[in-house]
């Protein structure tokens, strides 16, 4: 059987980082090209016919909506038309990416891609110049995983995944849960949306899939996304932060305490905020429901609960939702489906 065609799209991150030889810290992200990353893992050719494209080469903290739009459109373009210099259709995609915002990019792609072909993101916690870099093994595993998904007779409804350290995570569920561990990735509800690679060749890649039809947002006509900022609540946080944030935003996400709670002072300040607000939680686990502090919100202005979405993913969804509507009821329905 012919090897599957996998396109690797490089965006930078620690996996492409360079620092003092042998050191795990003190490096600069996004210094090595995707071509060189792949060349350092010659075993990849045993599993797939690989082509590499460089989308950008940045620290993932410098990821932007412009780069998201570029990446999503390029995947769909390649999926539909293939490579110019090849008659072989593309079977799957792997994206190298920094870990800090990998979950946000994965979620954005899961909401905007037209293609049903598998897309697997991966990265590393150590730079390429470390004594024992983890990037090569993760890149090889991501390619194996992408090939495994492309061979599946029953493709998953969710076609965007994160591979890291032998585990595979659903784009909707995955989060970076550690700032320093070699396996930093986890899920908001353990056991839901994560799977383990079953062998060293082609992973079995069968997981529990969400029963709801996936949300989709058409970005083909967009040049930019609405601006959404996340505001973090803590004891004595100045409510004027809300008013300033709303002046430079099209929508807000509040990372509230507990189940999305915040002070009476913040609730009073929200009376003067006339843009959509989504309430999430600064806690990694649990469900957020609308609380009594939102009762005084302006009439006709959306106040929405994030459900189980963490603040950063609630912001991704709100940015896309605002390209379609500001209607409170419609925004709530979108978040109920997320």
C-alpha positions in Angstrom: 0.0 0.0 0.0 1.3 3.5 -0.9 2.3 5.7 1.9 -0.1 8.4 3.0 0.6 12.0 2.0 1.0 14.2 5.0 1.7 18.0 4.9 3.5 19.4 7.8 2.7 23.1 8.4 5.3 24.7 10.7 4.4 27.8 12.8 7.4 28.0 15.2 7.3 27.5 19.0 9.7 25.7 21.4 10.0 22.8 19.1 11.8 25.2 16.7 13.6 26.9 19.6 17.4 27.5 19.8 19.4 28.2 23.0 22.6 27.2 24.7 23.6 23.7 23.7 22.3 21.1 26.2 20.1 23.6 28.2 16.3 23.2 28.6 15.7 26.9 29.3 16.9 30.3 28.1 16.1 29.6 24.5 14.4 31.7 21.7 11.4 30.1 20.1 10.8 29.9 16.4 14.3 29.8 15.1 14.5 26.5 13.1 12.6 25.9 9.9 10.1 23.2 9.5 12.2 21.6 6.8 15.1 21.2 9.3 12.8 19.9 12.0 11.6 17.1 9.7 15.2 16.4 8.5 16.2 15.7 12.1 13.6 12.9 12.3 14.5 10.6 9.3 12.2 7.8 10.6 9.2 9.9 9.4 9.7 8.7 5.8 8.9 5.1 7.0 5.4 6.1 7.8 4.4 8.9 5.4 5.3 10.8 2.2 5.9 14.2 3.8 5.9 17.8 2.4 6.7 20.8 4.6 5.4 24.3 4.5 6.4 27.2 6.7 3.3 29.3 7.7 5.3 31.4 10.2 8.0 31.0 12.8 6.9 32.6 16.0 6.6 32.0 19.7 3.0 30.8 20.1 2.3 33.8 22.4 2.7 35.9 19.3 0.0 33.9 17.4 -2.6 36.2 15.9 -6.0 36.1 14.3 -4.3 36.9 11.0 -2.1 33.8 11.3 -5.1 31.7 12.3 -7.0 32.7 9.2 -4.0 32.1 7.0 -3.4 28.6 8.5 -7.1 27.5 8.3 -7.4 28.7 4.7 -4.2 27.0 3.7 -5.3 23.7 5.1 -8.6 23.9 3.2 -6.8 25.0 0.0 -4.4 22.1 0.2 -7.1 19.7 1.1 -9.2 20.6 -1.9 -6.5 21.2 -4.5 -3.5 19.3 -3.3 0.1 20.4 -4.0 1.0 22.1 -7.2 3.9 19.7 -7.9 2.1 16.5 -7.1 -0.8 14.6 -8.5 -1.2 12.8 -5.1 -4.0 14.0 -2.9 -3.3 15.0 0.7 -4.4 12.6 3.4 -3.6 14.4 6.6 -2.0 17.5 8.1 0.5 18.0 11.0 1.1 21.4 12.6 4.1 22.2 14.7 3.2 24.9 17.2 4.2 26.3 20.6 2.4 24.8 23.6 1.3 28.1 25.2 -1.6 28.7 22.8 -1.8 25.4 21.1 -5.2 24.6 22.6 -6.6 27.9 21.2 -5.3 27.3 17.7 -6.6 23.7 17.7 -10.0 24.9 18.9 -10.1 27.6 16.2 -9.2 25.2 13.5 -11.9 22.7 14.7 -14.5 25.5 14.3 -13.4 26.8 10.9 -12.0 24.0 8.7 -14.1 22.7 5.9 -12.0 19.6 5.4 -12.7 16.4 7.2 -9.1 15.2 6.8 -7.3 14.7 10.1 -5.2 17.6 11.5 -2.8 16.9 14.3 -1.0 19.6 16.3 2.2 18.9 18.2 5.1 20.7 19.8 7.7 20.4 22.6 8.6 21.6 26.0 12.3 21.6 25.3 14.1 23.4 22.5 15.8 21.6 19.6 19.2 22.4 21.2 18.4 20.7 24.5 20.4 17.7 25.6 17.3 15.5 25.2 14.8 17.4 23.1 11.2 16.0 23.1 10.3 17.6 19.8 11.5 14.8 17.5 9.5 12.1 19.2 6.4 14.3 19.3 6.7 15.1 15.6 7.1 11.5 14.7 4.2 10.5 16.9 2.0 13.2 15.4 2.7 12.0 11.9 1.9 8.4 13.0 -1.3 9.6 14.6 -2.3 11.6 11.5 -1.7 8.5 9.3 -3.7 6.4 11.8 -6.7 8.7 11.6 -6.5 8.8 7.8 -6.8 5.0 7.8 -9.8 4.9 10.1 -12.9 3.5 8.4 -15.1 5.6 10.6 -13.6 9.1 10.6 -14.1 11.1 13.8 -16.6 14.0 13.7 -13.8 16.0 15.4 -10.9 16.1 13.0 -8.5 18.3 14.9 -6.3 16.8 17.6 -3.3 17.5 19.7 -0.6 14.8 20.0 1.9 15.1 22.9 4.1 12.6 24.7 2.2 9.5 23.5 -1.3 10.9 24.2 -3.9 12.3 21.8 -6.4 15.0 22.8 -9.5 16.3 21.2 -9.2 20.0 20.2 -12.3 20.9 22.2 -11.1 19.4 25.4 -7.3 19.9 25.4 -5.6 22.5 27.6 -2.1 23.2 28.7 -2.2 22.2 32.3 1.5 22.5 33.4 4.0 25.3 32.8 7.0 23.0 33.3 6.2 19.3 33.0 7.4 17.3 30.0 3.8 16.3 29.4 2.0 19.6 29.8 -1.3 18.7 28.1 -4.5 17.5 29.7 -8.2 17.8 29.3 -10.8 19.8 31.2 -12.7 16.6 32.0 -10.3 13.7 32.4 -11.3 10.6 30.4 -13.4 12.6 27.9 -11.7 13.5 24.7 -8.3 11.9 25.3 -6.9 8.7 23.9 -3.6 6.8 24.1 -1.5 5.7 21.2 -1.7 2.0 21.1 1.5 0.9 19.4 4.7 2.2 17.8 3.6 1.8 14.2 0.2 3.2 13.4 -1.9 4.1 16.4 -5.4 2.7 16.8 -6.7 6.3 17.3 -10.2 5.5 18.5 -11.8 7.8 21.0 -15.1 8.9 22.4 -16.5 11.5 20.1 -19.0 14.3 20.9 -22.5 13.4 19.8 -23.4 17.0 18.8 -22.9 18.1 15.2 -19.7 20.2 15.2 -20.1 24.0 15.0 -18.7 25.6 11.9 -17.9 29.2 11.0 -17.3 30.3 7.5 -14.1 32.5 7.5 -13.6 32.6 3.8 -14.8 36.3 3.6 -13.1 37.6 6.7 -10.0 39.7 6.8 -9.9 40.0 10.6 -11.8 38.7 13.6 -13.7 40.7 16.2 -11.5 41.7 19.2 -12.3 39.8 22.4 -10.4 40.2 25.6 -10.3 38.1 28.8 -10.6 39.9 32.1 -9.5 37.9 35.2 -11.4 38.4 38.5 -9.7 38.2 41.9 -10.3 39.7 45.3 -10.4 43.5 45.1 -10.0 43.6 41.3 -10.8 47.1 40.2 -14.2 47.1 38.3 -12.9 49.9 36.1 -10.9 47.2 34.4 -14.2 46.1 32.9 -15.0 49.5 31.5 -11.5 50.0 30.0 -11.5 46.5 28.5 -14.9 47.1 27.0 -13.7 50.3 25.3 -11.1 48.3 23.3 -13.2 45.1 22.7 -16.1 43.9 20.6 -16.8 41.3 23.3 -15.5 40.3 26.7 -14.9 37.0 28.6 -14.8 37.2 32.4 -12.6 34.5 34.0 -14.6 34.5 37.2 -14.1 32.7 40.5 -15.7 29.4 41.2 -18.6 28.9 38.8 -18.0 32.2 37.2 -18.6 34.4 40.2 -17.4 38.0 40.7 -18.0 40.9 43.1 -21.1 43.1 43.4 -18.8 46.0 42.4 -18.1 44.2 39.1 -21.8 43.5 38.7 -22.5 47.2 39.0 -19.8 48.0 36.5 -21.3 45.6 34.0 -24.4 47.7 33.9 -22.3 50.1 31.9 -20.8 47.5 29.6 -22.8 47.5 26.4 -21.0 44.7 24.5 -21.5 40.9 24.7 -20.0 39.3 27.8 -19.3 35.6 28.3 -18.8 34.4 31.9 -16.3 31.6 32.3 -14.3 30.3 35.3 -10.6 30.6 36.2 -10.9 27.0 37.5 -9.9 24.2 35.1 -12.9 21.9 35.9 -16.6 22.3 36.2 -19.6 23.9 34.6 -20.4 27.7 34.6 -24.0 28.9 34.8 -25.2 32.5 34.7 -25.3 34.0 38.2 -27.4 36.6 39.9 -24.8 39.3 39.5 -25.8 39.5 35.8 -29.4 40.5 36.6 -28.8 44.2 36.1 -27.2 43.8 32.6 -28.4 46.2 29.9 -31.5 45.0 28.1 -30.7 43.4 24.7 -27.0 43.0 25.5 -25.8 39.4 25.5 -24.7 37.8 28.8 -23.7 34.2 28.2 -22.3 31.4 30.2 -19.3 29.5 28.9 -20.5 26.1 30.1 -17.4 23.9 30.3 -15.2 26.1 28.0 -12.2 27.6 29.7 -11.8 31.4 29.3 -9.3 31.3 26.4 -11.5 28.9 24.4 -14.6 30.9 25.3 -12.8 33.9 23.7 -12.1 31.9 20.5 -15.7 30.9 20.2 -17.0 34.4 21.0 -14.7 36.0 18.3 -16.2 33.6 15.7 -19.7 33.9 17.0 -19.6 37.7 16.7 -18.9 37.4 13.0 -22.5 36.0 12.7 -24.6 37.7 15.4 -24.8 39.8 18.5 -28.3 38.6 19.4 -28.3 37.3 23.0 -30.5 34.3 22.3 -28.5 33.2 19.3 -25.1 33.6 21.1 -26.5 31.5 24.0 -27.5 28.8 21.6 -24.0 28.8 20.0 -22.4 28.3 23.4 -24.9 25.7 24.4 -23.7 23.6 21.4 -20.0 24.1 22.1 
